[in-house]
Amino acid sequence: MNKYMEIAKKCAEIGINNNEGGPFGAVIIDKKGNVIAKGNNRVIKDHDPTAHAEVTVIRDACKKLKTYDLSDYILYTSCEPCPMCLSAIIWANIKEVYFACTKEDAGNIGFRDDIIYEYLKGNKKDLIKLNQIDREECIKLFDEYKNQNKTIY
């Protein structure tokens, strides 16, 4: 077994045994193979639906490294990233990801990634009702940000 995937698997086992969340673990390494962050799904323990394993290790790695850019790092995760985690990975600029189980495997035990994928394809529009309001007032914040030459990430 790949040694980094084994770390991710062990993290998932810890999370399961401690009733912290689903069977998901992840690890971020640098290009030399040093472990930067490792962790597990903590949705139940933290009462946080965003506390997926990938998100928790991205947050931890960024804090440790004092950066929001993980473009020089590699992520190993025990399951194919859900749409939220995939978005977080992209926002973090991680370019290389290894996963073990598939989104179908997650669906087979009750996780509902599939409805989000369907929504993103333009199906399941009844999943959430998005309503745009007050753009004219809020767009001013965008202009302020742009005019102050703030960092774009």
LUMLUMDREN-132898 format. One line per 2 residues: for each residue z, x, y negated of C-alpha. Coordinates in steps of 0.2 Angstrom, whole numbers, plus 2048, in hexadecimal, padded with zeros to 3 digits. Example, Ala and Ser with C-alpha at 12.3 -4.5 7.8 and 13.67 -1.06 7.14 Angstrom:
LUMLUMDREN-132898
827/83E/816; 824/844/805
This chain:
LUMLUMDREN-132898
800/800/800; 7FC/806/7EE
80D/80D/7E7; 80B/804/7D7
807/7F3/7DF; 816/7F6/7EB
821/7F8/7DB; 81A/7E7/7D4
81D/7DF/7E5; 82F/7E5/7E5
831/7DF/7D4; 82B/7CE/7DA
837/7CE/7E8; 846/7D2/7DD
841/7C3/7D2; 83F/7B7/7E1
850/7BD/7E8; 859/7BB/7D7
850/7AA/7D4; 849/7B1/7C4
838/7A9/7C6; 828/7A9/7D1
822/7B6/7DD; 81A/7C1/7D0
81E/7D3/7CB; 815/7E0/7C0
815/7F2/7BB; 80C/7FC/7AD
809/80E/7AF; 801/81B/7A4
7F1/825/7A9; 7FC/833/7B1
804/826/7BD; 815/825/7B4
81D/814/7B4; 820/80D/7A3
826/7FC/7A7; 829/7F1/7B6
82F/7DF/7B8; 82E/7CE/7C0
82B/7BC/7BB; 83B/7B6/7B1
835/7A4/7AD; 844/79C/7B5
851/7A9/7B0; 84C/7AA/79E
847/797/79C; 837/79E/795
826/798/79C; 81E/7A7/795
829/7B4/79E; 81C/7B8/7AB
81D/7C9/7B3; 80E/7D0/7AA
814/7C9/799; 826/7D0/79C
81F/7E2/7A1; 813/7E2/792
821/7DD/786; 82C/7EB/78E
81F/7F8/78E; 81B/7F4/77B
82D/7F6/776; 82F/806/780
81F/80E/779; 821/806/767
810/7FF/767; 806/7EF/76A
7F7/7F9/771; 7F7/7FD/784
7E5/802/785; 7EA/813/78E
7F5/80A/79B; 7F1/801/7AC
7F9/7F1/7B2; 7FD/7ED/7C5
802/7DB/7C9; 806/7D2/7D9
7FA/7C4/7D4; 7EA/7C1/7CB
7F0/7BE/7B9; 7F0/7AC/7B3
7E7/7A8/7A3; 7F6/7AB/798
7F9/7BC/7A0; 7E7/7C0/79F
7E7/7BC/78C; 7F7/7C7/78A
7EE/7D5/794; 7DF/7D4/788
7EA/7D3/779; 7F3/7E3/77F
7E2/7EC/781; 7E6/7F0/793
7D5/7F4/79B; 7DA/7F6/7AD
7E3/7EA/7B8; 7E6/7EA/7CB
7EC/7DA/7D3; 7F1/7D5/7E5
7F1/7C2/7E8; 7E4/7B6/7E0
7E6/7A8/7D4; 7E1/79D/7E3
7F0/7A4/7ED; 7FB/79F/7DF
7F4/78E/7DE; 7F7/78C/7F1
80A/78E/7EE; 80A/782/7E0
806/78C/7D0; 7FA/783/7C4
7EF/790/7BD; 7E0/786/7C2
7E3/778/7B5; 7E3/785/7A7
7D3/78D/7AE; 7CB/77C/7AE
7D1/778/79D; 7C9/789/797
7B9/784/79F; 7B8/774/795
7BF/769/7A2; 7D1/761/7A2
7D0/75D/790; 7DE/751/792
7EA/75F/796; 7EF/762/784
7EB/759/774; 7E6/766/766
7E6/75F/755; 7E0/769/746
7EA/765/735; 7EC/76D/724
7E0/77B/726; 7DD/77C/713
7EF/781/710; 7F1/78C/71E
7E1/796/71C; 7E8/79E/70D
7F4/7A8/718; 7E5/7AF/720
7DD/7B4/70F; 7EE/7BC/70A
7EF/7C6/71B; 7DD/7CC/719
7DF/7D1/706; 7EE/7DB/70B
7E5/7E6/717; 7F1/7E2/725
7EF/7E9/737; 7E3/7DF/742
7E8/7E0/754
